[in-house]
């Protein structure tokens, strides 16, 4: 069995979240998956405008799940977009 990372990006203000997304990478064990997921969260945070991040109280969540090696995992993480409430 392999492991895959699943992520979502949410606004802490409006409680709007993206769907749950994954990359196409798989990992040989839980440790490797969590370590990579932590790095991906930092990368996502670094690519969101700081002002927008603070205004929307961005939350980046991830978890690792064991998957069958023959499962195809081709979804991608979209750019962060939260609808502003008026």
PyMOL Python script that loads the backbone (N, CA, C, O; Angstrom):
from pymol import cmd

cmd.read_pdbstr("""\
ATOM      1  N   UNK A   1       0.838  -1.194   0.000  1.00  0.00           N
ATOM      2  CA  UNK A   1       0.000   0.000   0.000  1.00  0.00           C
ATOM      3  C   UNK A   1       0.875   1.247   0.000  1.00  0.00           C
ATOM      4  O   UNK A   1       1.983   1.267   0.538  1.00  0.00           O
ATOM      5  N   UNK A   2       0.336   2.268  -0.618  1.00  0.00           N
ATOM      6  CA  UNK A   2       1.000   3.570  -0.675  1.00  0.00           C
ATOM      7  C   UNK A   2       0.150   4.581   0.079  1.00  0.00           C
ATOM      8  O   UNK A   2      -0.986   4.300   0.461  1.00  0.00           O
ATOM      9  N   UNK A   3       0.716   5.756   0.285  1.00  0.00           N
ATOM     10  CA  UNK A   3       0.036   6.841   0.986  1.00  0.00           C
ATOM     11  C   UNK A   3      -0.087   8.046   0.062  1.00  0.00           C
ATOM     12  O   UNK A   3       0.793   8.287  -0.765  1.00  0.00           O
ATOM     13  N   UNK A   4      -1.176   8.807   0.196  1.00  0.00           N
ATOM     14  CA  UNK A   4      -1.405  10.020  -0.591  1.00  0.00           C
ATOM     15  C   UNK A   4      -1.822  11.157   0.328  1.00  0.00           C
ATOM     16  O   UNK A   4      -2.430  10.940   1.376  1.00  0.00           O
ATOM     17  N   UNK A   5      -1.479  12.379  -0.088  1.00  0.00           N
ATOM     18  CA  UNK A   5      -1.829  13.589   0.661  1.00  0.00           C
ATOM     19  C   UNK A   5      -3.121  14.160   0.093  1.00  0.00           C
ATOM     20  O   UNK A   5      -3.303  14.215  -1.123  1.00  0.00           O
ATOM     21  N   UNK A   6      -4.006  14.579   0.970  1.00  0.00           N
ATOM     22  CA  UNK A   6      -5.246  15.252   0.594  1.00  0.00           C
ATOM     23  C   UNK A   6      -5.294  16.588   1.326  1.00  0.00           C
ATOM     24  O   UNK A   6      -5.127  16.640   2.544  1.00  0.00           O
ATOM     25  N   UNK A   7      -5.526  17.679   0.573  1.00  0.00           N
ATOM     26  CA  UNK A   7      -5.500  19.029   1.131  1.00  0.00           C
ATOM     27  C   UNK A   7      -6.776  19.787   0.832  1.00  0.00           C
ATOM     28  O   UNK A   7      -7.466  19.510  -0.150  1.00  0.00           O
ATOM     29  N   UNK A   8      -7.083  20.751   1.693  1.00  0.00           N
ATOM     30  CA  UNK A   8      -8.140  21.712   1.395  1.00  0.00           C
ATOM     31  C   UNK A   8      -7.724  23.065   1.970  1.00  0.00           C
ATOM     32  O   UNK A   8      -6.984  23.147   2.950  1.00  0.00           O
ATOM     33  N   UNK A   9      -8.219  24.115   1.333  1.00  0.00           N
ATOM     34  CA  UNK A   9      -7.922  25.482   1.754  1.00  0.00           C
ATOM     35  C   UNK A   9      -9.251  26.132   2.107  1.00  0.00           C
ATOM     36  O   UNK A   9     -10.204  26.089   1.330  1.00  0.00           O
ATOM     37  N   UNK A  10      -9.301  26.741   3.306  1.00  0.00           N
ATOM     38  CA  UNK A  10     -10.553  27.319   3.795  1.00  0.00           C
ATOM     39  C   UNK A  10     -10.351  28.760   4.248  1.00  0.00           C
ATOM     40  O   UNK A  10      -9.243  29.181   4.579  1.00  0.00           O
ATOM     41  N   UNK A  11     -11.446  29.496   4.252  1.00  0.00           N
ATOM     42  CA  UNK A  11     -11.472  30.816   4.865  1.00  0.00           C
ATOM     43  C   UNK A  11     -12.053  30.650   6.266  1.00  0.00           C
ATOM     44  O   UNK A  11     -13.166  30.149   6.424  1.00  0.00           O
ATOM     45  N   UNK A  12     -11.302  31.069   7.278  1.00  0.00           N
ATOM     46  CA  UNK A  12     -11.789  31.021   8.639  1.00  0.00           C
ATOM     47  C   UNK A  12     -12.883  32.042   8.895  1.00  0.00           C
ATOM     48  O   UNK A  12     -13.625  31.919   9.869  1.00  0.00           O
ATOM     49  N   UNK A  13     -12.996  33.046   8.038  1.00  0.00           N
ATOM     50  CA  UNK A  13     -14.014  34.081   8.181  1.00  0.00           C
ATOM     51  C   UNK A  13     -15.354  33.621   7.620  1.00  0.00           C
ATOM     52  O   UNK A  13     -16.374  33.702   8.305  1.00  0.00           O
ATOM     53  N   UNK A  14     -15.359  33.140   6.386  1.00  0.00           N
ATOM     54  CA  UNK A  14     -16.620  32.778   5.734  1.00  0.00           C
ATOM     55  C   UNK A  14     -16.928  31.279   5.813  1.00  0.00           C
ATOM     56  O   UNK A  14     -18.005  30.848   5.402  1.00  0.00           O
ATOM     57  N   UNK A  15     -16.003  30.494   6.333  1.00  0.00           N
ATOM     58  CA  UNK A  15     -16.162  29.031   6.418  1.00  0.00           C
ATOM     59  C   UNK A  15     -16.353  28.378   5.059  1.00  0.00           C
ATOM     60  O   UNK A  15     -16.954  27.308   4.963  1.00  0.00           O
ATOM     61  N   UNK A  16     -15.845  29.014   4.006  1.00  0.00           N
ATOM     62  CA  UNK A  16     -15.883  28.453   2.658  1.00  0.00           C
ATOM     63  C   UNK A  16     -14.578  27.700   2.433  1.00  0.00           C
ATOM     64  O   UNK A  16     -13.492  28.219   2.692  1.00  0.00           O
ATOM     65  N   UNK A  17     -14.704  26.468   1.947  1.00  0.00           N
ATOM     66  CA  UNK A  17     -13.514  25.663   1.675  1.00  0.00           C
ATOM     67  C   UNK A  17     -13.491  25.216   0.223  1.00  0.00           C
ATOM     68  O   UNK A  17     -14.525  25.072  -0.430  1.00  0.00           O
ATOM     69  N   UNK A  18     -12.276  25.002  -0.252  1.00  0.00           N
ATOM     70  CA  UNK A  18     -12.131  24.365  -1.556  1.00  0.00           C
ATOM     71  C   UNK A  18     -12.530  22.910  -1.365  1.00  0.00           C
ATOM     72  O   UNK A  18     -12.719  22.457  -0.236  1.00  0.00           O
ATOM     73  N   UNK A  19     -12.655  22.194  -2.442  1.00  0.00           N
ATOM     74  CA  UNK A  19     -12.834  20.755  -2.294  1.00  0.00           C
ATOM     75  C   UNK A  19     -11.555  20.168  -1.729  1.00  0.00           C
ATOM     76  O   UNK A  19     -10.588  20.895  -1.504  1.00  0.00           O
ATOM     77  N   UNK A  20     -11.537  18.890  -1.501  1.00  0.00           N
ATOM     78  CA  UNK A  20     -10.320  18.221  -1.061  1.00  0.00           C
ATOM     79  C   UNK A  20      -9.574  17.764  -2.299  1.00  0.00           C
ATOM     80  O   UNK A  20     -10.140  17.102  -3.170  1.00  0.00           O
ATOM     81  N   UNK A  21      -8.320  18.115  -2.371  1.00  0.00           N
ATOM     82  CA  UNK A  21      -7.503  17.844  -3.539  1.00  0.00           C
ATOM     83  C   UNK A  21      -6.273  17.049  -3.163  1.00  0.00           C
ATOM     84  O   UNK A  21      -5.848  17.039  -2.008  1.00  0.00           O
ATOM     85  N   UNK A  22      -5.716  16.392  -4.141  1.00  0.00           N
ATOM     86  CA  UNK A  22      -4.495  15.631  -3.944  1.00  0.00           C
ATOM     87  C   UNK A  22      -3.591  15.832  -5.147  1.00  0.00           C
ATOM     88  O   UNK A  22      -4.045  16.195  -6.233  1.00  0.00           O
ATOM     89  N   UNK A  23      -2.307  15.591  -4.937  1.00  0.00           N
ATOM     90  CA  UNK A  23      -1.401  15.631  -6.076  1.00  0.00           C
ATOM     91  C   UNK A  23      -1.250  14.207  -6.609  1.00  0.00           C
ATOM     92  O   UNK A  23      -1.908  13.287  -6.123  1.00  0.00           O
ATOM     93  N   UNK A  24      -0.408  14.032  -7.580  1.00  0.00           N
ATOM     94  CA  UNK A  24      -0.278  12.700  -8.174  1.00  0.00           C
ATOM     95  C   UNK A  24       0.809  11.863  -7.505  1.00  0.00           C
ATOM     96  O   UNK A  24       1.037  10.714  -7.884  1.00  0.00           O
ATOM     97  N   UNK A  25       1.473  12.440  -6.515  1.00  0.00           N
ATOM     98  CA  UNK A  25       2.525  11.702  -5.828  1.00  0.00           C
ATOM     99  C   UNK A  25       1.947  10.718  -4.823  1.00  0.00           C
ATOM    100  O   UNK A  25       0.897  10.956  -4.227  1.00  0.00           O
ATOM    101  N   UNK A  26       2.647   9.623  -4.650  1.00  0.00           N
ATOM    102  CA  UNK A  26       2.336   8.693  -3.577  1.00  0.00           C
ATOM    103  C   UNK A  26       3.598   8.505  -2.752  1.00  0.00           C
ATOM    104  O   UNK A  26       4.702   8.795  -3.213  1.00  0.00           O
ATOM    105  N   UNK A  27       3.430   8.025  -1.545  1.00  0.00           N
ATOM    106  CA  UNK A  27       4.529   7.903  -0.592  1.00  0.00           C
ATOM    107  C   UNK A  27       4.565   6.487  -0.042  1.00  0.00           C
ATOM    108  O   UNK A  27       3.525   5.843   0.093  1.00  0.00           O
ATOM    109  N   UNK A  28       5.751   6.002   0.273  1.00  0.00           N
ATOM    110  CA  UNK A  28       5.878   4.613   0.712  1.00  0.00           C
ATOM    111  C   UNK A  28       5.382   4.362   2.130  1.00  0.00           C
ATOM    112  O   UNK A  28       5.079   3.226   2.496  1.00  0.00           O
ATOM    113  N   UNK A  29       5.298   5.440   2.938  1.00  0.00           N
ATOM    114  CA  UNK A  29       4.851   5.265   4.321  1.00  0.00           C
ATOM    115  C   UNK A  29       4.222   6.552   4.849  1.00  0.00           C
ATOM    116  O   UNK A  29       4.331   7.616   4.240  1.00  0.00           O
ATOM    117  N   UNK A  30       3.563   6.425   5.998  1.00  0.00           N
ATOM    118  CA  UNK A  30       2.848   7.541   6.614  1.00  0.00           C
ATOM    119  C   UNK A  30       3.796   8.697   6.940  1.00  0.00           C
ATOM    120  O   UNK A  30       3.467   9.857   6.689  1.00  0.00           O
ATOM    121  N   UNK A  31       4.951   8.391   7.489  1.00  0.00           N
ATOM    122  CA  UNK A  31       5.935   9.415   7.852  1.00  0.00           C
ATOM    123  C   UNK A  31       6.290  10.283   6.644  1.00  0.00           C
ATOM    124  O   UNK A  31       6.256  11.511   6.732  1.00  0.00           O
ATOM    125  N   UNK A  32       6.626   9.662   5.535  1.00  0.00           N
ATOM    126  CA  UNK A  32       7.002  10.395   4.324  1.00  0.00           C
ATOM    127  C   UNK A  32       5.861  11.272   3.828  1.00  0.00           C
ATOM    128  O   UNK A  32       6.082  12.391   3.365  1.00  0.00           O
ATOM    129  N   UNK A  33       4.652  10.760   3.926  1.00  0.00           N
ATOM    130  CA  UNK A  33       3.476  11.500   3.489  1.00  0.00           C
ATOM    131  C   UNK A  33       3.260  12.746   4.359  1.00  0.00           C
ATOM    132  O   UNK A  33       3.054  13.839   3.833  1.00  0.00           O
ATOM    133  N   UNK A  34       3.307  12.585   5.671  1.00  0.00           N
ATOM    134  CA  UNK A  34       3.110  13.712   6.590  1.00  0.00           C
ATOM    135  C   UNK A  34       4.206  14.748   6.407  1.00  0.00           C
ATOM    136  O   UNK A  34       3.929  15.948   6.397  1.00  0.00           O
ATOM    137  N   UNK A  35       5.439  14.303   6.263  1.00  0.00           N
ATOM    138  CA  UNK A  35       6.558  15.228   6.076  1.00  0.00           C
ATOM    139  C   UNK A  35       6.369  16.041   4.795  1.00  0.00           C
ATOM    140  O   UNK A  35       6.578  17.254   4.799  1.00  0.00           O
ATOM    141  N   UNK A  36       5.982  15.393   3.713  1.00  0.00           N
ATOM    142  CA  UNK A  36       5.748  16.085   2.453  1.00  0.00           C
ATOM    143  C   UNK A  36       4.540  17.020   2.555  1.00  0.00           C
ATOM    144  O   UNK A  36       4.570  18.140   2.045  1.00  0.00           O
ATOM    145  N   UNK A  37       3.483  16.553   3.214  1.00  0.00           N
ATOM    146  CA  UNK A  37       2.291  17.387   3.389  1.00  0.00           C
ATOM    147  C   UNK A  37       2.600  18.668   4.137  1.00  0.00           C
ATOM    148  O   UNK A  37       2.080  19.731   3.799  1.00  0.00           O
ATOM    149  N   UNK A  38       3.438  18.572   5.147  1.00  0.00           N
ATOM    150  CA  UNK A  38       3.833  19.759   5.909  1.00  0.00           C
ATOM    151  C   UNK A  38       4.562  20.754   5.011  1.00  0.00           C
ATOM    152  O   UNK A  38       4.329  21.959   5.102  1.00  0.00           O
ATOM    153  N   UNK A  39       5.431  20.262   4.157  1.00  0.00           N
ATOM    154  CA  UNK A  39       6.152  21.130   3.220  1.00  0.00           C
ATOM    155  C   UNK A  39       5.195  21.765   2.218  1.00  0.00           C
ATOM    156  O   UNK A  39       5.349  22.933   1.860  1.00  0.00           O
ATOM    157  N   UNK A  40       4.210  20.995   1.768  1.00  0.00           N
ATOM    158  CA  UNK A  40       3.231  21.526   0.808  1.00  0.00           C
ATOM    159  C   UNK A  40       2.402  22.639   1.434  1.00  0.00           C
ATOM    160  O   UNK A  40       2.070  23.615   0.761  1.00  0.00           O
ATOM    161  N   UNK A  41       2.062  22.505   2.717  1.00  0.00           N
ATOM    162  CA  UNK A  41       1.307  23.555   3.398  1.00  0.00           C
ATOM    163  C   UNK A  41       2.120  24.842   3.428  1.00  0.00           C
ATOM    164  O   UNK A  41       1.582  25.916   3.159  1.00  0.00           O
ATOM    165  N   UNK A  42       3.401  24.750   3.751  1.00  0.00           N
ATOM    166  CA  UNK A  42       4.266  25.932   3.760  1.00  0.00           C
ATOM    167  C   UNK A  42       4.326  26.556   2.367  1.00  0.00           C
ATOM    168  O   UNK A  42       4.269  27.779   2.237  1.00  0.00           O
ATOM    169  N   UNK A  43       4.438  25.742   1.340  1.00  0.00           N
ATOM    170  CA  UNK A  43       4.474  26.240  -0.041  1.00  0.00           C
ATOM    171  C   UNK A  43       3.174  26.960  -0.398  1.00  0.00           C
ATOM    172  O   UNK A  43       3.205  28.019  -1.026  1.00  0.00           O
ATOM    173  N   UNK A  44       2.039  26.396  -0.005  1.00  0.00           N
ATOM    174  CA  UNK A  44       0.749  27.027  -0.274  1.00  0.00           C
ATOM    175  C   UNK A  44       0.656  28.376   0.442  1.00  0.00           C
ATOM    176  O   UNK A  44       0.261  29.376  -0.157  1.00  0.00           O
ATOM    177  N   UNK A  45       1.019  28.397   1.716  1.00  0.00           N
ATOM    178  CA  UNK A  45       0.977  29.642   2.496  1.00  0.00           C
ATOM    179  C   UNK A  45       1.880  30.691   1.856  1.00  0.00           C
ATOM    180  O   UNK A  45       1.495  31.856   1.752  1.00  0.00           O
ATOM    181  N   UNK A  46       3.061  30.297   1.434  1.00  0.00           N
ATOM    182  CA  UNK A  46       3.998  31.241   0.811  1.00  0.00           C
ATOM    183  C   UNK A  46       3.479  31.815  -0.500  1.00  0.00           C
ATOM    184  O   UNK A  46       3.925  32.884  -0.916  1.00  0.00           O
ATOM    185  N   UNK A  47       2.542  31.128  -1.165  1.00  0.00           N
ATOM    186  CA  UNK A  47       2.031  31.582  -2.456  1.00  0.00           C
ATOM    187  C   UNK A  47       0.712  32.335  -2.369  1.00  0.00           C
ATOM    188  O   UNK A  47       0.149  32.711  -3.397  1.00  0.00           O
ATOM    189  N   UNK A  48       0.216  32.558  -1.174  1.00  0.00           N
ATOM    190  CA  UNK A  48      -1.003  33.346  -0.993  1.00  0.00           C
ATOM    191  C   UNK A  48      -0.592  34.730  -0.503  1.00  0.00           C
ATOM    192  O   UNK A  48       0.242  34.865   0.393  1.00  0.00           O
ATOM    193  N   UNK A  49      -1.186  35.747  -1.102  1.00  0.00           N
ATOM    194  CA  UNK A  49      -0.907  37.114  -0.697  1.00  0.00           C
ATOM    195  C   UNK A  49      -1.113  37.273   0.812  1.00  0.00           C
ATOM    196  O   UNK A  49      -2.150  36.876   1.344  1.00  0.00           O
ATOM    197  N   UNK A  50      -0.130  37.851   1.496  1.00  0.00           N
ATOM    198  CA  UNK A  50      -0.179  37.983   2.953  1.00  0.00           C
ATOM    199  C   UNK A  50      -1.414  38.754   3.430  1.00  0.00           C
ATOM    200  O   UNK A  50      -2.046  38.370   4.414  1.00  0.00           O
ATOM    201  N   UNK A  51      -1.753  39.834   2.735  1.00  0.00           N
ATOM    202  CA  UNK A  51      -2.929  40.632   3.122  1.00  0.00           C
ATOM    203  C   UNK A  51      -4.196  39.785   3.023  1.00  0.00           C
ATOM    204  O   UNK A  51      -5.012  39.773   3.945  1.00  0.00           O
ATOM    205  N   UNK A  52      -4.360  39.072   1.897  1.00  0.00           N
ATOM    206  CA  UNK A  52      -5.521  38.216   1.710  1.00  0.00           C
ATOM    207  C   UNK A  52      -5.539  37.103   2.768  1.00  0.00           C
ATOM    208  O   UNK A  52      -6.589  36.782   3.323  1.00  0.00           O
ATOM    209  N   UNK A  53      -4.375  36.527   3.035  1.00  0.00           N
ATOM    210  CA  UNK A  53      -4.256  35.452   4.026  1.00  0.00           C
ATOM    211  C   UNK A  53      -4.755  35.924   5.385  1.00  0.00           C
ATOM    212  O   UNK A  53      -5.526  35.231   6.048  1.00  0.00           O
ATOM    213  N   UNK A  54      -4.307  37.113   5.795  1.00  0.00           N
ATOM    214  CA  UNK A  54      -4.714  37.659   7.090  1.00  0.00           C
ATOM    215  C   UNK A  54      -6.185  38.062   7.120  1.00  0.00           C
ATOM    216  O   UNK A  54      -6.881  37.810   8.104  1.00  0.00           O
ATOM    217  N   UNK A  55      -6.656  38.688   6.046  1.00  0.00           N
ATOM    218  CA  UNK A  55      -8.057  39.122   6.000  1.00  0.00           C
ATOM    219  C   UNK A  55      -9.017  37.942   6.062  1.00  0.00           C
ATOM    220  O   UNK A  55     -10.018  37.994   6.776  1.00  0.00           O
ATOM    221  N   UNK A  56      -8.721  36.888   5.327  1.00  0.00           N
ATOM    222  CA  UNK A  56      -9.625  35.740   5.246  1.00  0.00           C
ATOM    223  C   UNK A  56      -9.345  34.661   6.294  1.00  0.00           C
ATOM    224  O   UNK A  56     -10.060  33.662   6.373  1.00  0.00           O
ATOM    225  N   UNK A  57      -8.300  34.873   7.094  1.00  0.00           N
ATOM    226  CA  UNK A  57      -7.925  33.893   8.136  1.00  0.00           C
ATOM    227  C   UNK A  57      -7.831  32.493   7.530  1.00  0.00           C
ATOM    228  O   UNK A  57      -8.523  31.562   7.942  1.00  0.00           O
ATOM    229  N   UNK A  58      -6.955  32.381   6.544  1.00  0.00           N
ATOM    230  CA  UNK A  58      -6.812  31.148   5.770  1.00  0.00           C
ATOM    231  C   UNK A  58      -6.429  29.968   6.655  1.00  0.00           C
ATOM    232  O   UNK A  58      -5.598  30.084   7.556  1.00  0.00           O
ATOM    233  N   UNK A  59      -7.048  28.848   6.377  1.00  0.00           N
ATOM    234  CA  UNK A  59      -6.745  27.587   7.046  1.00  0.00           C
ATOM    235  C   UNK A  59      -6.384  26.588   5.954  1.00  0.00           C
ATOM    236  O   UNK A  59      -7.151  26.392   5.011  1.00  0.00           O
ATOM    237  N   UNK A  60      -5.224  25.959   6.078  1.00  0.00           N
ATOM    238  CA  UNK A  60      -4.815  24.921   5.141  1.00  0.00           C
ATOM    239  C   UNK A  60      -4.795  23.615   5.914  1.00  0.00           C
ATOM    240  O   UNK A  60      -4.055  23.468   6.887  1.00  0.00           O
ATOM    241  N   UNK A  61      -5.605  22.680   5.480  1.00  0.00           N
ATOM    242  CA  UNK A  61      -5.709  21.384   6.156  1.00  0.00           C
ATOM    243  C   UNK A  61      -5.196  20.288   5.237  1.00  0.00           C
ATOM    244  O   UNK A  61      -5.349  20.352   4.017  1.00  0.00           O
ATOM    245  N   UNK A  62      -4.582  19.278   5.852  1.00  0.00           N
ATOM    246  CA  UNK A  62      -4.199  18.121   5.055  1.00  0.00           C
ATOM    247  C   UNK A  62      -4.217  16.878   5.923  1.00  0.00           C
ATOM    248  O   UNK A  62      -4.113  16.938   7.148  1.00  0.00           O
ATOM    249  N   UNK A  63      -4.351  15.765   5.254  1.00  0.00           N
ATOM    250  CA  UNK A  63      -4.226  14.471   5.925  1.00  0.00           C
ATOM    251  C   UNK A  63      -3.650  13.481   4.933  1.00  0.00           C
ATOM    252  O   UNK A  63      -3.691  13.699   3.722  1.00  0.00           O
ATOM    253  N   UNK A  64      -3.124  12.411   5.448  1.00  0.00           N
ATOM    254  CA  UNK A  64      -2.582  11.346   4.609  1.00  0.00           C
ATOM    255  C   UNK A  64      -3.471  10.120   4.749  1.00  0.00           C
ATOM    256  O   UNK A  64      -3.937   9.788   5.839  1.00  0.00           O
ATOM    257  N   UNK A  65      -3.693   9.462   3.634  1.00  0.00           N
ATOM    258  CA  UNK A  65      -4.554   8.282   3.623  1.00  0.00           C
ATOM    259  C   UNK A  65      -3.887   7.176   2.827  1.00  0.00           C
ATOM    260  O   UNK A  65      -3.279   7.417   1.785  1.00  0.00           O
ATOM    261  N   UNK A  66      -4.010   5.979   3.329  1.00  0.00           N
ATOM    262  CA  UNK A  66      -3.470   4.825   2.620  1.00  0.00           C
ATOM    263  C   UNK A  66      -4.356   4.531   1.419  1.00  0.00           C
ATOM    264  O   UNK A  66      -5.582   4.530   1.530  1.00  0.00           O
ATOM    265  N   UNK A  67      -3.738   4.284   0.278  1.00  0.00           N
ATOM    266  CA  UNK A  67      -4.482   4.007  -0.947  1.00  0.00           C
ATOM    267  C   UNK A  67      -3.939   2.737  -1.593  1.00  0.00           C
ATOM    268  O   UNK A  67      -2.807   2.331  -1.332  1.00  0.00           O
ATOM    269  N   UNK A  68      -4.748   2.123  -2.427  1.00  0.00           N
ATOM    270  CA  UNK A  68      -4.282   0.986  -3.212  1.00  0.00           C
ATOM    271  C   UNK A  68      -3.321   1.490  -4.279  1.00  0.00           C
ATOM    272  O   UNK A  68      -3.523   2.571  -4.833  1.00  0.00           O
ATOM    273  N   UNK A  69      -2.301   0.735  -4.567  1.00  0.00           N
ATOM    274  CA  UNK A  69      -1.311   1.162  -5.553  1.00  0.00           C
ATOM    275  C   UNK A  69      -1.899   1.329  -6.943  1.00  0.00           C
ATOM    276  O   UNK A  69      -1.350   2.079  -7.749  1.00  0.00           O
ATOM    277  N   UNK A  70      -2.995   0.655  -7.246  1.00  0.00           N
ATOM    278  CA  UNK A  70      -3.578   0.772  -8.579  1.00  0.00           C
ATOM    279  C   UNK A  70      -4.581   1.915  -8.695  1.00  0.00           C
ATOM    280  O   UNK A  70      -5.118   2.148  -9.778  1.00  0.00           O
ATOM    281  N   UNK A  71      -4.848   2.639  -7.596  1.00  0.00           N
ATOM    282  CA  UNK A  71      -5.759   3.776  -7.659  1.00  0.00           C
ATOM    283  C   UNK A  71      -5.082   4.921  -8.403  1.00  0.00           C
ATOM    284  O   UNK A  71      -3.887   5.162  -8.237  1.00  0.00           O
ATOM    285  N   UNK A  72      -5.848   5.613  -9.212  1.00  0.00           N
ATOM    286  CA  UNK A  72      -5.323   6.774  -9.923  1.00  0.00           C
ATOM    287  C   UNK A  72      -5.691   8.010  -9.135  1.00  0.00           C
ATOM    288  O   UNK A  72      -6.835   8.169  -8.708  1.00  0.00           O
ATOM    289  N   UNK A  73      -4.732   8.873  -8.945  1.00  0.00           N
ATOM    290  CA  UNK A  73      -4.922  10.071  -8.138  1.00  0.00           C
ATOM    291  C   UNK A  73      -4.439  11.258  -8.959  1.00  0.00           C
ATOM    292  O   UNK A  73      -3.267  11.630  -8.886  1.00  0.00           O
ATOM    293  N   UNK A  74      -5.339  11.858  -9.746  1.00  0.00           N
ATOM    294  CA  UNK A  74      -4.920  12.881 -10.690  1.00  0.00           C
ATOM    295  C   UNK A  74      -5.511  14.260 -10.437  1.00  0.00           C
ATOM    296  O   UNK A  74      -5.424  15.120 -11.314  1.00  0.00           O
ATOM    297  N   UNK A  75      -6.101  14.505  -9.286  1.00  0.00           N
ATOM    298  CA  UNK A  75      -6.633  15.835  -9.028  1.00  0.00           C
ATOM    299  C   UNK A  75      -5.483  16.755  -8.649  1.00  0.00           C
ATOM    300  O   UNK A  75      -4.428  16.289  -8.218  1.00  0.00           O
ATOM    301  N   UNK A  76      -5.679  18.038  -8.804  1.00  0.00           N
ATOM    302  CA  UNK A  76      -4.634  18.990  -8.469  1.00  0.00           C
ATOM    303  C   UNK A  76      -5.175  20.029  -7.503  1.00  0.00           C
ATOM    304  O   UNK A  76      -6.387  20.188  -7.355  1.00  0.00           O
ATOM    305  N   UNK A  77      -4.283  20.718  -6.863  1.00  0.00           N
ATOM    306  CA  UNK A  77      -4.674  21.743  -5.901  1.00  0.00           C
ATOM    307  C   UNK A  77      -4.895  23.039  -6.667  1.00  0.00           C
ATOM    308  O   UNK A  77      -3.977  23.527  -7.326  1.00  0.00           O
ATOM    309  N   UNK A  78      -6.100  23.606  -6.592  1.00  0.00           N
ATOM    310  CA  UNK A  78      -6.388  24.825  -7.351  1.00  0.00           C
ATOM    311  C   UNK A  78      -5.805  26.050  -6.667  1.00  0.00           C
ATOM    312  O   UNK A  78      -5.382  25.984  -5.513  1.00  0.00           O
ATOM    313  N   UNK A  79      -5.786  27.157  -7.375  1.00  0.00           N
ATOM    314  CA  UNK A  79      -5.393  28.419  -6.770  1.00  0.00           C
ATOM    315  C   UNK A  79      -6.417  28.777  -5.713  1.00  0.00           C
ATOM    316  O   UNK A  79      -7.591  28.428  -5.836  1.00  0.00           O
ATOM    317  N   UNK A  80      -5.988  29.454  -4.702  1.00  0.00           N
ATOM    318  CA  UNK A  80      -6.889  29.854  -3.620  1.00  0.00           C
ATOM    319  C   UNK A  80      -7.789  30.984  -4.084  1.00  0.00           C
ATOM    320  O   UNK A  80      -7.322  32.011  -4.577  1.00  0.00           O
ATOM    321  N   UNK A  81      -9.090  30.777  -3.918  1.00  0.00           N
ATOM    322  CA  UNK A  81     -10.061  31.821  -4.238  1.00  0.00           C
ATOM    323  C   UNK A  81     -11.195  31.714  -3.229  1.00  0.00           C
ATOM    324  O   UNK A  81     -11.808  30.655  -3.092  1.00  0.00           O
ATOM    325  N   UNK A  82     -11.470  32.783  -2.538  1.00  0.00           N
ATOM    326  CA  UNK A  82     -12.591  32.815  -1.597  1.00  0.00           C
ATOM    327  C   UNK A  82     -13.475  33.975  -2.001  1.00  0.00           C
ATOM    328  O   UNK A  82     -12.990  35.083  -2.227  1.00  0.00           O
ATOM    329  N   UNK A  83     -14.769  33.723  -2.091  1.00  0.00           N
ATOM    330  CA  UNK A  83     -15.713  34.782  -2.424  1.00  0.00           C
ATOM    331  C   UNK A  83     -15.845  35.713  -1.218  1.00  0.00           C
ATOM    332  O   UNK A  83     -16.073  35.254  -0.099  1.00  0.00           O
ATOM    333  N   UNK A  84     -15.709  36.961  -1.437  1.00  0.00           N
ATOM    334  CA  UNK A  84     -15.881  37.956  -0.388  1.00  0.00           C
ATOM    335  C   UNK A  84     -17.359  38.148  -0.115  1.00  0.00           C
ATOM    336  O   UNK A  84     -18.167  38.242  -1.039  1.00  0.00           O
ATOM    337  N   UNK A  85     -17.706  38.204   1.157  1.00  0.00           N
ATOM    338  CA  UNK A  85     -19.098  38.475   1.512  1.00  0.00           C
ATOM    339  C   UNK A  85     -19.302  39.987   1.532  1.00  0.00           C
ATOM    340  O   UNK A  85     -18.454  40.736   2.016  1.00  0.00           O
ATOM    341  N   UNK A  86     -20.431  40.414   1.001  1.00  0.00           N
ATOM    342  CA  UNK A  86     -20.720  41.857   0.934  1.00  0.00           C
ATOM    343  C   UNK A  86     -21.823  42.181   1.906  1.00  0.00           C
ATOM    344  O   UNK A  86     -22.228  43.338   2.017  1.00  0.00           O
TER     345      UNK A  86
END
""", "prot")
cmd.dss("prot")
cmd.show_as("cartoon", "prot")
cmd.util.cbc("prot")
cmd.orient("prot")
